[in-house]
Amino acid sequence: MGTHGSPKPAAFPQHRLNIKTPHRDQETKELGLKAIGCIQLRTTVPLLVDEYSKNRPTGSFISIDEATGVTVGAGMIKGAG
C-alpha cells in the first residue's frame, strides 16, 4: 500500500444511489455526507490502480482533505482508463 498526492483531482458524480430503493439518481450534481454513488475521477497525473473485483488492496482508495487531514471519501475502482 502507499499514498499518492494528486493536485486538485476533479470528481464528476455519475449518479447517487437511494439506499431505500434501487433507484439511481442520474441528475445528481454532488454527493453529500454519507451519500453512496458513482463518480468519475480525473487527476492531473496518472494513478496506478486495479479494479476492486480483481485486487482489493490496489482497487480501493480513501480521499483525505490535505488542509484538515479529515477523510472526505472512500471508494472502490470499477474501471480505469
All heavy atoms as a GROMACS GRO file, in nm:
protein
  603
    1MET      N    1   0.084  -0.117   0.000
    1MET     CA    2   0.000   0.000   0.000
    1MET      C    3   0.089   0.123   0.000
    1MET      O    4   0.202   0.120   0.042
    1MET     CB    5  -0.085   0.007   0.126
    1MET     CG    6  -0.216  -0.067   0.133
    1MET     SD    7  -0.245  -0.201   0.026
    1MET     CE    8  -0.233  -0.334   0.139
    2GLY      N    9   0.032   0.231  -0.042
    2GLY     CA   10   0.107   0.354  -0.045
    2GLY      C   11   0.014   0.472  -0.052
    2GLY      O   12  -0.107   0.458  -0.056
    3THR      N   13   0.074   0.588  -0.054
    3THR     CA   14  -0.005   0.710  -0.068
    3THR      C   15   0.040   0.782  -0.192
    3THR      O   16   0.151   0.766  -0.239
    3THR     CB   17   0.014   0.802   0.055
    3THR    OG1   18   0.152   0.840   0.060
    3THR    CG2   19  -0.026   0.733   0.182
    4HIS      N   20  -0.050   0.857  -0.245
    4HIS     CA   21  -0.016   0.934  -0.363
    4HIS      C   22  -0.096   1.061  -0.360
    4HIS      O   23  -0.219   1.058  -0.358
    4HIS     CB   24  -0.049   0.855  -0.490
    4HIS     CG   25  -0.007   0.926  -0.614
    4HIS    ND1   26   0.124   0.934  -0.654
    4HIS    CD2   27  -0.078   0.994  -0.704
    4HIS    CE1   28   0.131   1.004  -0.764
    4HIS    NE2   29   0.009   1.041  -0.797
    5GLY      N   30  -0.028   1.172  -0.358
    5GLY     CA   31  -0.096   1.300  -0.363
    5GLY      C   32  -0.116   1.341  -0.508
    5GLY      O   33  -0.026   1.330  -0.589
    6SER      N   34  -0.233   1.381  -0.540
    6SER     CA   35  -0.264   1.428  -0.675
    6SER      C   36  -0.324   1.567  -0.662
    6SER      O   37  -0.428   1.584  -0.601
    6SER     CB   38  -0.363   1.334  -0.742
    6SER     OG   39  -0.397   1.381  -0.869
    7PRO      N   40  -0.257   1.666  -0.719
    7PRO     CA   41  -0.306   1.802  -0.702
    7PRO      C   42  -0.445   1.821  -0.761
    7PRO      O   43  -0.468   1.792  -0.877
    7PRO     CB   44  -0.205   1.888  -0.776
    7PRO     CG   45  -0.101   1.799  -0.830
    7PRO     CD   46  -0.139   1.658  -0.801
    8LYS      N   47  -0.537   1.864  -0.679
    8LYS     CA   48  -0.672   1.902  -0.719
    8LYS      C   49  -0.740   1.804  -0.814
    8LYS      O   50  -0.771   1.838  -0.928
    8LYS     CB   51  -0.670   2.041  -0.782
    8LYS     CG   52  -0.601   2.144  -0.699
    8LYS     CD   53  -0.700   2.226  -0.624
    8LYS     CE   54  -0.622   2.334  -0.552
    8LYS     NZ   55  -0.680   2.382  -0.436
    9PRO      N   56  -0.764   1.680  -0.771
    9PRO     CA   57  -0.839   1.590  -0.859
    9PRO      C   58  -0.982   1.642  -0.876
    9PRO      O   59  -1.035   1.708  -0.787
    9PRO     CB   60  -0.837   1.457  -0.785
    9PRO     CG   61  -0.813   1.492  -0.643
    9PRO     CD   62  -0.733   1.620  -0.643
   10ALA      N   63  -1.041   1.615  -0.989
   10ALA     CA   64  -1.178   1.658  -1.016
   10ALA      C   65  -1.270   1.536  -1.012
   10ALA      O   66  -1.240   1.434  -1.073
   10ALA     CB   67  -1.185   1.725  -1.152
   11ALA      N   68  -1.379   1.547  -0.939
   11ALA     CA   69  -1.475   1.438  -0.928
   11ALA      C   70  -1.606   1.480  -0.995
   11ALA      O   71  -1.659   1.587  -0.967
   11ALA     CB   72  -1.500   1.403  -0.781
   12PHE      N   73  -1.654   1.394  -1.082
   12PHE     CA   74  -1.778   1.420  -1.154
   12PHE      C   75  -1.880   1.313  -1.118
   12PHE      O   76  -1.867   1.199  -1.162
   12PHE     CB   77  -1.753   1.420  -1.305
   12PHE     CG   78  -1.648   1.519  -1.347
   12PHE    CD1   79  -1.516   1.480  -1.363
   12PHE    CD2   80  -1.681   1.651  -1.368
   12PHE    CE1   81  -1.419   1.572  -1.401
   12PHE    CE2   82  -1.585   1.744  -1.405
   12PHE     CZ   83  -1.454   1.704  -1.422
   13PRO      N   84  -1.981   1.348  -1.036
   13PRO     CA   85  -2.082   1.248  -0.997
   13PRO      C   86  -2.156   1.194  -1.120
   13PRO      O   87  -2.199   1.270  -1.205
   13PRO     CB   88  -2.177   1.324  -0.906
   13PRO     CG   89  -2.097   1.439  -0.856
   13PRO     CD   90  -2.003   1.475  -0.968
   14GLN      N   91  -2.169   1.062  -1.127
   14GLN     CA   92  -2.243   0.997  -1.234
   14GLN      C   93  -2.386   0.966  -1.189
   14GLN      O   94  -2.480   0.981  -1.265
   14GLN     CB   95  -2.173   0.869  -1.276
   14GLN     CG   96  -2.028   0.890  -1.318
   14GLN     CD   97  -2.015   0.983  -1.436
   14GLN    OE1   98  -2.065   0.954  -1.543
   14GLN    NE2   99  -1.948   1.095  -1.418
   15HIS      N  100  -2.400   0.922  -1.066
   15HIS     CA  101  -2.532   0.900  -1.006
   15HIS      C  102  -2.519   0.885  -0.855
   15HIS      O  103  -2.411   0.861  -0.804
   15HIS     CB  104  -2.603   0.777  -1.065
   15HIS     CG  105  -2.538   0.647  -1.033
   15HIS    ND1  106  -2.453   0.584  -1.119
   15HIS    CD2  107  -2.542   0.568  -0.923
   15HIS    CE1  108  -2.410   0.471  -1.065
   15HIS    NE2  109  -2.463   0.459  -0.946
   16ARG      N  110  -2.630   0.906  -0.787
   16ARG     CA  111  -2.639   0.885  -0.643
   16ARG      C  112  -2.740   0.772  -0.621
   16ARG      O  113  -2.845   0.768  -0.685
   16ARG     CB  114  -2.684   1.012  -0.572
   16ARG     CG  115  -2.701   0.996  -0.422
   16ARG     CD  116  -2.740   1.124  -0.352
   16ARG     NE  117  -2.845   1.195  -0.423
   16ARG     CZ  118  -2.849   1.327  -0.437
   16ARG    NH1  119  -2.754   1.402  -0.387
   16ARG    NH2  120  -2.948   1.384  -0.501
   17LEU      N  121  -2.708   0.681  -0.532
   17LEU     CA  122  -2.793   0.566  -0.505
   17LEU      C  123  -2.884   0.594  -0.386
   17LEU      O  124  -2.838   0.639  -0.282
   17LEU     CB  125  -2.706   0.443  -0.476
   17LEU     CG  126  -2.779   0.313  -0.450
   17LEU    CD1  127  -2.852   0.267  -0.576
   17LEU    CD2  128  -2.679   0.206  -0.407
   18ASN      N  129  -3.013   0.568  -0.404
   18ASN     CA  130  -3.108   0.576  -0.293
   18ASN      C  131  -3.106   0.441  -0.225
   18ASN      O  132  -3.148   0.341  -0.284
   18ASN     CB  133  -3.248   0.610  -0.346
   18ASN     CG  134  -3.350   0.622  -0.234
   18ASN    OD1  135  -3.334   0.566  -0.126
   18ASN    ND2  136  -3.454   0.698  -0.260
   19ILE      N  137  -3.058   0.434  -0.101
   19ILE     CA  138  -3.041   0.305  -0.035
   19ILE      C  139  -3.173   0.240   0.006
   19ILE      O  140  -3.177   0.123   0.036
   19ILE     CB  141  -2.946   0.313   0.087
   19ILE    CG1  142  -3.000   0.408   0.193
   19ILE    CG2  143  -2.807   0.354   0.042
   19ILE    CD1  144  -2.924   0.403   0.323
   20LYS      N  145  -3.283   0.316   0.006
   20LYS     CA  146  -3.414   0.260   0.041
   20LYS      C  147  -3.483   0.196  -0.078
   20LYS      O  148  -3.573   0.116  -0.063
   20LYS     CB  149  -3.502   0.368   0.102
   20LYS     CG  150  -3.448   0.420   0.234
   20LYS     CD  151  -3.536   0.525   0.293
   20LYS     CE  152  -3.473   0.575   0.423
   20LYS     NZ  153  -3.549   0.682   0.483
   21THR      N  154  -3.441   0.236  -0.196
   21THR     CA  155  -3.495   0.179  -0.320
   21THR      C  156  -3.375   0.150  -0.411
   21THR      O  157  -3.265   0.198  -0.386
   21THR     CB  158  -3.588   0.278  -0.392
   21THR    OG1  159  -3.512   0.387  -0.442
   21THR    CG2  160  -3.697   0.329  -0.298
   22PRO      N  161  -3.393   0.077  -0.517
   22PRO     CA  162  -3.280   0.055  -0.608
   22PRO      C  163  -3.260   0.170  -0.707
   22PRO      O  164  -3.184   0.158  -0.802
   22PRO     CB  165  -3.319  -0.075  -0.680
   22PRO     CG  166  -3.468  -0.078  -0.675
   22PRO     CD  167  -3.506  -0.009  -0.548
   23HIS      N  168  -3.325   0.285  -0.684
   23HIS     CA  169  -3.321   0.397  -0.778
   23HIS      C  170  -3.184   0.466  -0.781
   23HIS      O  171  -3.125   0.492  -0.677
   23HIS     CB  172  -3.428   0.500  -0.743
   23HIS     CG  173  -3.426   0.619  -0.832
   23HIS    ND1  174  -3.466   0.614  -0.964
   23HIS    CD2  175  -3.386   0.747  -0.810
   23HIS    CE1  176  -3.451   0.734  -1.019
   23HIS    NE2  177  -3.403   0.816  -0.927
   24ARG      N  178  -3.136   0.493  -0.901
   24ARG     CA  179  -3.014   0.571  -0.920
   24ARG      C  180  -3.052   0.709  -0.973
   24ARG      O  181  -3.111   0.720  -1.080
   24ARG     CB  182  -2.922   0.504  -1.022
   24ARG     CG  183  -2.865   0.375  -0.974
   24ARG     CD  184  -2.776   0.315  -1.078
   24ARG     NE  185  -2.716   0.192  -1.028
   24ARG     CZ  186  -2.623   0.125  -1.091
   24ARG    NH1  187  -2.578   0.166  -1.207
   24ARG    NH2  188  -2.574   0.016  -1.039
   25ASP      N  189  -3.019   0.812  -0.897
   25ASP     CA  190  -3.049   0.949  -0.937
   25ASP      C  191  -2.941   0.996  -1.034
   25ASP      O  192  -2.832   1.033  -0.993
   25ASP     CB  193  -3.055   1.039  -0.814
   25ASP     CG  194  -3.077   1.186  -0.847
   25ASP    OD1  195  -3.102   1.219  -0.965
   25ASP    OD2  196  -3.070   1.268  -0.754
   26GLN      N  197  -2.970   0.993  -1.163
   26GLN     CA  198  -2.874   1.030  -1.267
   26GLN      C  199  -2.854   1.182  -1.276
   26GLN      O  200  -2.759   1.228  -1.337
   26GLN     CB  201  -2.921   0.978  -1.404
   26GLN     CG  202  -2.947   0.829  -1.407
   26GLN     CD  203  -2.821   0.745  -1.406
   26GLN    OE1  204  -2.711   0.793  -1.427
   26GLN    NE2  205  -2.838   0.616  -1.380
   27GLU      N  206  -2.944   1.259  -1.216
   27GLU     CA  207  -2.940   1.405  -1.227
   27GLU      C  208  -2.857   1.471  -1.116
   27GLU      O  209  -2.845   1.592  -1.114
   27GLU     CB  210  -3.082   1.462  -1.224
   27GLU     CG  211  -3.173   1.407  -1.332
   27GLU     CD  212  -3.121   1.439  -1.472
   27GLU    OE1  213  -3.078   1.552  -1.496
   27GLU    OE2  214  -3.123   1.348  -1.557
   28THR      N  215  -2.801   1.392  -1.027
   28THR     CA  216  -2.729   1.449  -0.913
   28THR      C  217  -2.607   1.530  -0.959
   28THR      O  218  -2.539   1.495  -1.055
   28THR     CB  219  -2.687   1.341  -0.812
   28THR    OG1  220  -2.640   1.404  -0.695
   28THR    CG2  221  -2.578   1.251  -0.868
   29LYS      N  222  -2.582   1.639  -0.890
   29LYS     CA  223  -2.466   1.723  -0.918
   29LYS      C  224  -2.357   1.708  -0.812
   29LYS      O  225  -2.245   1.751  -0.831
   29LYS     CB  226  -2.508   1.871  -0.924
   29LYS     CG  227  -2.611   1.899  -1.029
   29LYS     CD  228  -2.550   1.894  -1.168
   29LYS     CE  229  -2.650   1.939  -1.270
   29LYS     NZ  230  -2.677   1.845  -1.373
   30GLU      N  231  -2.393   1.647  -0.697
   30GLU     CA  232  -2.297   1.628  -0.589
   30GLU      C  233  -2.339   1.512  -0.501
   30GLU      O  234  -2.455   1.472  -0.500
   30GLU     CB  235  -2.280   1.754  -0.505
   30GLU     CG  236  -2.404   1.791  -0.425
   30GLU     CD  237  -2.384   1.918  -0.344
   30GLU    OE1  238  -2.302   2.002  -0.382
   30GLU    OE2  239  -2.453   1.931  -0.244
   31LEU      N  240  -2.244   1.458  -0.430
   31LEU     CA  241  -2.271   1.354  -0.331
   31LEU      C  242  -2.248   1.416  -0.194
   31LEU      O  243  -2.138   1.463  -0.164
   31LEU     CB  244  -2.179   1.234  -0.350
   31LEU     CG  245  -2.196   1.157  -0.481
   31LEU    CD1  246  -2.093   1.046  -0.491
   31LEU    CD2  247  -2.335   1.102  -0.495
   32GLY      N  248  -2.351   1.419  -0.113
   32GLY     CA  249  -2.341   1.479   0.020
   32GLY      C  250  -2.281   1.384   0.122
   32GLY      O  251  -2.237   1.273   0.090
   33LEU      N  252  -2.284   1.427   0.246
   33LEU     CA  253  -2.231   1.349   0.357
   33LEU      C  254  -2.298   1.212   0.363
   33LEU      O  255  -2.420   1.201   0.359
   33LEU     CB  256  -2.254   1.425   0.488
   33LEU     CG  257  -2.197   1.363   0.614
   33LEU    CD1  258  -2.045   1.357   0.606
   33LEU    CD2  259  -2.239   1.445   0.735
   34LYS      N  260  -2.218   1.108   0.369
   34LYS     CA  261  -2.261   0.968   0.378
   34LYS      C  262  -2.339   0.920   0.257
   34LYS      O  263  -2.408   0.820   0.262
   34LYS     CB  264  -2.340   0.944   0.506
   34LYS     CG  265  -2.257   0.966   0.630
   34LYS     CD  266  -2.332   0.927   0.754
   34LYS     CE  267  -2.246   0.951   0.876
   34LYS     NZ  268  -2.308   0.910   0.999
   35ALA      N  269  -2.331   0.992   0.145
   35ALA     CA  270  -2.400   0.950   0.024
   35ALA      C  271  -2.325   0.835  -0.043
   35ALA      O  272  -2.204   0.820  -0.028
   35ALA     CB  273  -2.411   1.067  -0.074
   36ILE      N  274  -2.400   0.754  -0.115
   36ILE     CA  275  -2.341   0.644  -0.191
   36ILE      C  276  -2.370   0.671  -0.337
   36ILE      O  277  -2.484   0.701  -0.375
   36ILE     CB  278  -2.402   0.509  -0.148
   36ILE    CG1  279  -2.370   0.482  -0.001
   36ILE    CG2  280  -2.351   0.396  -0.238
   36ILE    CD1  281  -2.438   0.360   0.055
   37GLY      N  282  -2.268   0.662  -0.419
   37GLY     CA  283  -2.289   0.688  -0.560
   37GLY      C  284  -2.168   0.650  -0.642
   37GLY      O  285  -2.075   0.585  -0.593
   38CYS      N  286  -2.172   0.691  -0.765
   38CYS     CA  287  -2.065   0.662  -0.859
   38CYS      C  288  -2.010   0.794  -0.911
   38CYS      O  289  -2.087   0.884  -0.948
   38CYS     CB  290  -2.121   0.578  -0.973
   38CYS     SG  291  -1.998   0.527  -1.094
   39ILE      N  292  -1.878   0.808  -0.912
   39ILE     CA  293  -1.815   0.928  -0.964
   39ILE      C  294  -1.713   0.892  -1.071
   39ILE      O  295  -1.664   0.779  -1.076
   39ILE     CB  296  -1.744   1.012  -0.855
   39ILE    CG1  297  -1.627   0.933  -0.795
   39ILE    CG2  298  -1.842   1.058  -0.749
   39ILE    CD1  299  -1.532   1.018  -0.713
   40GLN      N  300  -1.684   0.988  -1.154
   40GLN     CA  301  -1.571   0.977  -1.245
   40GLN      C  302  -1.465   1.070  -1.187
   40GLN      O  303  -1.493   1.187  -1.161
   40GLN     CB  304  -1.610   1.021  -1.386
   40GLN     CG  305  -1.496   1.012  -1.484
   40GLN     CD  306  -1.537   1.061  -1.622
   40GLN    OE1  307  -1.588   1.171  -1.635
   40GLN    NE2  308  -1.516   0.978  -1.721
   41LEU      N  309  -1.347   1.017  -1.164
   41LEU     CA  310  -1.240   1.094  -1.102
   41LEU      C  311  -1.132   1.122  -1.205
   41LEU      O  312  -1.084   1.030  -1.271
   41LEU     CB  313  -1.181   1.015  -0.984
   41LEU     CG  314  -1.073   1.083  -0.901
   41LEU    CD1  315  -1.132   1.202  -0.827
   41LEU    CD2  316  -1.014   0.984  -0.803
   42ARG      N  317  -1.096   1.248  -1.218
   42ARG     CA  318  -0.989   1.285  -1.310
   42ARG      C  319  -0.876   1.349  -1.231
   42ARG      O  320  -0.899   1.431  -1.143
   42ARG     CB  321  -1.039   1.385  -1.415
   42ARG     CG  322  -1.137   1.323  -1.509
   42ARG     CD  323  -1.165   1.411  -1.626
   42ARG     NE  324  -1.264   1.347  -1.711
   42ARG     CZ  325  -1.338   1.411  -1.797
   42ARG    NH1  326  -1.324   1.541  -1.811
   42ARG    NH2  327  -1.426   1.348  -1.869
   43THR      N  328  -0.754   1.307  -1.262
   43THR     CA  329  -0.637   1.360  -1.193
   43THR      C  330  -0.540   1.419  -1.296
   43THR      O  331  -0.549   1.390  -1.414
   43THR     CB  332  -0.564   1.250  -1.113
   43THR    OG1  333  -0.518   1.151  -1.205
   43THR    CG2  334  -0.657   1.186  -1.011
   44THR      N  335  -0.450   1.500  -1.248
   44THR     CA  336  -0.352   1.562  -1.337
   44THR      C  337  -0.232   1.472  -1.364
   44THR      O  338  -0.153   1.499  -1.452
   44THR     CB  339  -0.302   1.696  -1.280
   44THR    OG1  340  -0.250   1.674  -1.150
   44THR    CG2  341  -0.416   1.797  -1.273
   45VAL      N  342  -0.221   1.366  -1.285
   45VAL     CA  343  -0.114   1.269  -1.303
   45VAL      C  344  -0.174   1.129  -1.308
   45VAL      O  345  -0.277   1.102  -1.246
   45VAL     CB  346  -0.008   1.276  -1.190
   45VAL    CG1  347   0.065   1.409  -1.192
   45VAL    CG2  348  -0.070   1.252  -1.055
   46PRO      N  349  -0.116   1.037  -1.382
   46PRO     CA  350  -0.169   0.901  -1.388
   46PRO      C  351  -0.160   0.832  -1.252
   46PRO      O  352  -0.063   0.851  -1.178
   46PRO     CB  353  -0.079   0.829  -1.488
   46PRO     CG  354  -0.005   0.935  -1.560
   46PRO     CD  355   0.001   1.054  -1.470
   47LEU      N  356  -0.261   0.754  -1.220
   47LEU     CA  357  -0.260   0.674  -1.098
   47LEU      C  358  -0.258   0.527  -1.136
   47LEU      O  359  -0.332   0.485  -1.226
   47LEU     CB  360  -0.385   0.702  -1.014
   47LEU     CG  361  -0.407   0.845  -0.969
   47LEU    CD1  362  -0.538   0.857  -0.892
   47LEU    CD2  363  -0.292   0.894  -0.884
   48LEU      N  364  -0.176   0.449  -1.071
   48LEU     CA  365  -0.170   0.306  -1.097
   48LEU      C  366  -0.270   0.237  -1.005
   48LEU      O  367  -0.252   0.234  -0.883
   48LEU     CB  368  -0.029   0.253  -1.074
   48LEU     CG  369   0.079   0.316  -1.162
   48LEU    CD1  370   0.216   0.266  -1.122
   48LEU    CD2  371   0.052   0.289  -1.309
   49VAL      N  372  -0.375   0.184  -1.064
   49VAL     CA  373  -0.482   0.122  -0.986
   49VAL      C  374  -0.525  -0.008  -1.055
   49VAL      O  375  -0.491  -0.034  -1.170
   49VAL     CB  376  -0.604   0.215  -0.973
   49VAL    CG1  377  -0.567   0.342  -0.899
   49VAL    CG2  378  -0.663   0.246  -1.109
   50ASP      N  379  -0.598  -0.088  -0.981
   50ASP     CA  380  -0.660  -0.209  -1.033
   50ASP      C  381  -0.809  -0.200  -1.008
   50ASP      O  382  -0.854  -0.122  -0.924
   50ASP     CB  383  -0.606  -0.334  -0.962
   50ASP     CG  384  -0.461  -0.360  -0.993
   50ASP    OD1  385  -0.426  -0.362  -1.112
   50ASP    OD2  386  -0.384  -0.380  -0.898
   51GLU      N  387  -0.886  -0.282  -1.078
   51GLU     CA  388  -1.027  -0.290  -1.047
   51GLU      C  389  -1.044  -0.362  -0.914
   51GLU      O  390  -0.973  -0.459  -0.886
   51GLU     CB  391  -1.103  -0.363  -1.157
   51GLU     CG  392  -1.114  -0.280  -1.282
   51GLU     CD  393  -1.214  -0.336  -1.381
   51GLU    OE1  394  -1.307  -0.409  -1.340
   51GLU    OE2  395  -1.199  -0.305  -1.499
   52TYR      N  396  -1.136  -0.315  -0.832
   52TYR     CA  397  -1.160  -0.372  -0.700
   52TYR      C  398  -1.191  -0.521  -0.708
   52TYR      O  399  -1.147  -0.599  -0.625
   52TYR     CB  400  -1.273  -0.297  -0.631
   52TYR     CG  401  -1.299  -0.342  -0.490
   52TYR    CD1  402  -1.217  -0.298  -0.386
   52TYR    CD2  403  -1.404  -0.427  -0.459
   52TYR    CE1  404  -1.239  -0.339  -0.256
   52TYR    CE2  405  -1.428  -0.468  -0.329
   52TYR     CZ  406  -1.344  -0.424  -0.228
   52TYR     OH  407  -1.366  -0.464  -0.099
   53SER      N  408  -1.266  -0.561  -0.809
   53SER     CA  409  -1.305  -0.702  -0.822
   53SER      C  410  -1.185  -0.793  -0.849
   53SER      O  411  -1.190  -0.912  -0.822
   53SER     CB  412  -1.408  -0.719  -0.934
   53SER     OG  413  -1.352  -0.680  -1.058
   54LYS      N  414  -1.075  -0.735  -0.897
   54LYS     CA  415  -0.956  -0.815  -0.928
   54LYS      C  416  -0.849  -0.808  -0.820
   54LYS      O  417  -0.773  -0.901  -0.801
   54LYS     CB  418  -0.896  -0.770  -1.061
   54LYS     CG  419  -0.989  -0.800  -1.177
   54LYS     CD  420  -0.929  -0.755  -1.307
   54LYS     CE  421  -1.029  -0.784  -1.420
   54LYS     NZ  422  -0.984  -0.730  -1.546
   55ASN      N  423  -0.842  -0.695  -0.750
   55ASN     CA  424  -0.739  -0.678  -0.648
   55ASN      C  425  -0.786  -0.574  -0.546
   55ASN      O  426  -0.774  -0.454  -0.569
   55ASN     CB  427  -0.607  -0.633  -0.713
   55ASN     CG  428  -0.491  -0.639  -0.617
   55ASN    OD1  429  -0.507  -0.635  -0.496
   55ASN    ND2  430  -0.371  -0.646  -0.672
   56ARG      N  431  -0.839  -0.619  -0.435
   56ARG     CA  432  -0.896  -0.528  -0.336
   56ARG      C  433  -0.799  -0.423  -0.281
   56ARG      O  434  -0.833  -0.307  -0.271
   56ARG     CB  435  -0.959  -0.606  -0.222
   56ARG     CG  436  -1.086  -0.675  -0.264
   56ARG     CD  437  -1.150  -0.747  -0.149
   56ARG     NE  438  -1.274  -0.805  -0.192
   56ARG     CZ  439  -1.363  -0.856  -0.109
   56ARG    NH1  440  -1.339  -0.857   0.021
   56ARG    NH2  441  -1.475  -0.907  -0.155
   57PRO      N  442  -0.677  -0.460  -0.242
   57PRO     CA  443  -0.587  -0.359  -0.185
   57PRO      C  444  -0.554  -0.244  -0.280
   57PRO      O  445  -0.545  -0.130  -0.239
   57PRO     CB  446  -0.462  -0.437  -0.148
   57PRO     CG  447  -0.509  -0.577  -0.127
   57PRO     CD  448  -0.618  -0.596  -0.229
   58THR      N  449  -0.534  -0.273  -0.408
   58THR     CA  450  -0.499  -0.166  -0.501
   58THR      C  451  -0.620  -0.121  -0.583
   58THR      O  452  -0.607  -0.036  -0.670
   58THR     CB  453  -0.386  -0.209  -0.596
   58THR    OG1  454  -0.429  -0.327  -0.668
   58THR    CG2  455  -0.258  -0.236  -0.522
   59GLY      N  456  -0.737  -0.174  -0.551
   59GLY     CA  457  -0.859  -0.135  -0.620
   59GLY      C  458  -0.952  -0.051  -0.532
   59GLY      O  459  -1.067  -0.029  -0.565
   60SER      N  460  -0.899  -0.005  -0.421
   60SER     CA  461  -0.978   0.080  -0.332
   60SER      C  462  -0.896   0.204  -0.295
   60SER      O  463  -0.776   0.208  -0.314
   60SER     CB  464  -1.018   0.003  -0.206
   60SER     OG  465  -0.904  -0.045  -0.140
   61PHE      N  466  -0.965   0.305  -0.244
   61PHE     CA  467  -0.894   0.428  -0.210
   61PHE      C  468  -0.968   0.503  -0.100
   61PHE      O  469  -1.086   0.477  -0.073
   61PHE     CB  470  -0.882   0.520  -0.333
   61PHE     CG  471  -1.014   0.573  -0.382
   61PHE    CD1  472  -1.062   0.694  -0.336
   61PHE    CD2  473  -1.090   0.502  -0.472
   61PHE    CE1  474  -1.184   0.743  -0.380
   61PHE    CE2  475  -1.211   0.549  -0.518
   61PHE     CZ  476  -1.259   0.671  -0.472
   62ILE      N  477  -0.897   0.592  -0.036
   62ILE     CA  478  -0.958   0.691   0.053
   62ILE      C  479  -0.910   0.827   0.007
   62ILE      O  480  -0.801   0.841  -0.050
   62ILE     CB  481  -0.926   0.668   0.202
   62ILE    CG1  482  -0.775   0.674   0.228
   62ILE    CG2  483  -0.984   0.538   0.252
   62ILE    CD1  484  -0.741   0.674   0.376
   63SER      N  485  -0.991   0.926   0.028
   63SER     CA  486  -0.958   1.062  -0.009
   63SER      C  487  -0.952   1.145   0.119
   63SER      O  488  -1.047   1.144   0.197
   63SER     CB  489  -1.064   1.118  -0.105
   63SER     OG  490  -1.032   1.248  -0.144
   64ILE      N  491  -0.840   1.213   0.139
   64ILE     CA  492  -0.819   1.290   0.261
   64ILE      C  493  -0.800   1.436   0.227
   64ILE      O  494  -0.724   1.471   0.136
   64ILE     CB  495  -0.695   1.236   0.337
   64ILE    CG1  496  -0.718   1.089   0.374
   64ILE    CG2  497  -0.664   1.321   0.460
   64ILE    CD1  498  -0.597   1.020   0.431
   65ASP      N  499  -0.870   1.523   0.300
   65ASP     CA  500  -0.855   1.667   0.281
   65ASP      C  501  -0.716   1.707   0.326
   65ASP      O  502  -0.678   1.685   0.442
   65ASP     CB  503  -0.961   1.742   0.363
   65ASP     CG  504  -0.957   1.892   0.340
   65ASP    OD1  505  -0.849   1.952   0.354
   65ASP    OD2  506  -1.064   1.948   0.311
   66GLU      N  507  -0.639   1.762   0.236
   66GLU     CA  508  -0.500   1.797   0.264
   66GLU      C  509  -0.486   1.901   0.375
   66GLU      O  510  -0.394   1.896   0.455
   66GLU     CB  511  -0.436   1.849   0.135
   66GLU     CG  512  -0.288   1.850   0.136
   66GLU     CD  513  -0.233   1.887  -0.001
   66GLU    OE1  514  -0.306   1.937  -0.087
   66GLU    OE2  515  -0.113   1.864  -0.020
   67ALA      N  516  -0.580   1.993   0.384
   67ALA     CA  517  -0.571   2.101   0.482
   67ALA      C  518  -0.606   2.055   0.623
   67ALA      O  519  -0.547   2.100   0.721
   67ALA     CB  520  -0.662   2.217   0.442
   68THR      N  521  -0.703   1.963   0.636
   68THR     CA  522  -0.752   1.924   0.768
   68THR      C  523  -0.711   1.784   0.811
   68THR      O  524  -0.718   1.751   0.928
   68THR     CB  525  -0.905   1.932   0.773
   68THR    OG1  526  -0.959   1.835   0.681
   68THR    CG2  527  -0.956   2.071   0.739
   69GLY      N  528  -0.674   1.699   0.714
   69GLY     CA  529  -0.641   1.561   0.745
   69GLY      C  530  -0.764   1.475   0.766
   69GLY      O  531  -0.754   1.360   0.809
   70VAL      N  532  -0.882   1.526   0.735
   70VAL     CA  533  -1.008   1.455   0.754
   70VAL      C  534  -1.038   1.370   0.631
   70VAL      O  535  -1.021   1.415   0.518
   70VAL     CB  536  -1.123   1.555   0.779
   70VAL    CG1  537  -1.259   1.487   0.783
   70VAL    CG2  538  -1.099   1.631   0.909
   71THR      N  539  -1.085   1.247   0.654
   71THR     CA  540  -1.126   1.162   0.544
   71THR      C  541  -1.254   1.219   0.484
   71THR      O  542  -1.353   1.239   0.556
   71THR     CB  543  -1.151   1.017   0.592
   71THR    OG1  544  -1.029   0.967   0.647
   71THR    CG2  545  -1.195   0.928   0.478
   72VAL      N  546  -1.254   1.245   0.354
   72VAL     CA  547  -1.370   1.302   0.288
   72VAL      C  548  -1.437   1.205   0.193
   72VAL      O  549  -1.544   1.234   0.139
   72VAL     CB  550  -1.335   1.434   0.215
   72VAL    CG1  551  -1.294   1.542   0.314
   72VAL    CG2  552  -1.226   1.412   0.113
   73GLY      N  553  -1.376   1.090   0.172
   73GLY     CA  554  -1.439   0.994   0.085
   73GLY      C  555  -1.362   0.864   0.081
   73GLY      O  556  -1.246   0.856   0.123
   74ALA      N  557  -1.427   0.761   0.033
   74ALA     CA  558  -1.366   0.631   0.014
   74ALA      C  559  -1.437   0.564  -0.103
   74ALA      O  560  -1.552   0.595  -0.132
   74ALA     CB  561  -1.377   0.546   0.140
   75GLY      N  562  -1.367   0.476  -0.168
   75GLY     CA  563  -1.432   0.412  -0.281
   75GLY      C  564  -1.361   0.290  -0.333
   75GLY      O  565  -1.255   0.250  -0.284
   76MET      N  566  -1.424   0.231  -0.431
   76MET     CA  567  -1.372   0.114  -0.500
   76MET      C  568  -1.359   0.149  -0.648
   76MET      O  569  -1.446   0.215  -0.703
   76MET     CB  570  -1.467  -0.004  -0.483
   76MET     CG  571  -1.489  -0.044  -0.339
   76MET     SD  572  -1.611  -0.174  -0.320
   76MET     CE  573  -1.761  -0.092  -0.361
   77ILE      N  574  -1.252   0.103  -0.710
   77ILE     CA  575  -1.230   0.130  -0.852
   77ILE      C  576  -1.313   0.031  -0.933
   77ILE      O  577  -1.297  -0.091  -0.919
   77ILE     CB  578  -1.080   0.114  -0.889
   77ILE    CG1  579  -0.991   0.196  -0.797
   77ILE    CG2  580  -1.058   0.145  -1.035
   77ILE    CD1  581  -1.009   0.345  -0.805
   78LYS      N  582  -1.402   0.084  -1.016
   78LYS     CA  583  -1.485  -0.001  -1.101
   78LYS      C  584  -1.422  -0.019  -1.238
   78LYS      O  585  -1.431  -0.124  -1.297
   78LYS     CB  586  -1.624   0.064  -1.114
   78LYS     CG  587  -1.722  -0.015  -1.195
   78LYS     CD  588  -1.855   0.054  -1.196
   78LYS     CE  589  -1.955  -0.019  -1.284
   78LYS     NZ  590  -2.081   0.054  -1.289
   79GLY      N  591  -1.358   0.083  -1.286
   79GLY     CA  592  -1.292   0.077  -1.416
   79GLY      C  593  -1.190   0.188  -1.424
   79GLY      O  594  -1.203   0.290  -1.359
   80ALA      N  595  -1.090   0.168  -1.499
   80ALA     CA  596  -0.984   0.268  -1.513
   80ALA      C  597  -0.955   0.288  -1.660
   80ALA      O  598  -0.965   0.196  -1.740
   80ALA     CB  599  -0.858   0.223  -1.438
   81GLY      N  600  -0.916   0.408  -1.692
   81GLY     CA  601  -0.880   0.432  -1.829
   81GLY      C  602  -0.918   0.565  -1.881
   81GLY      O  603  -0.976   0.649  -1.832
   0.00000   0.00000   0.00000
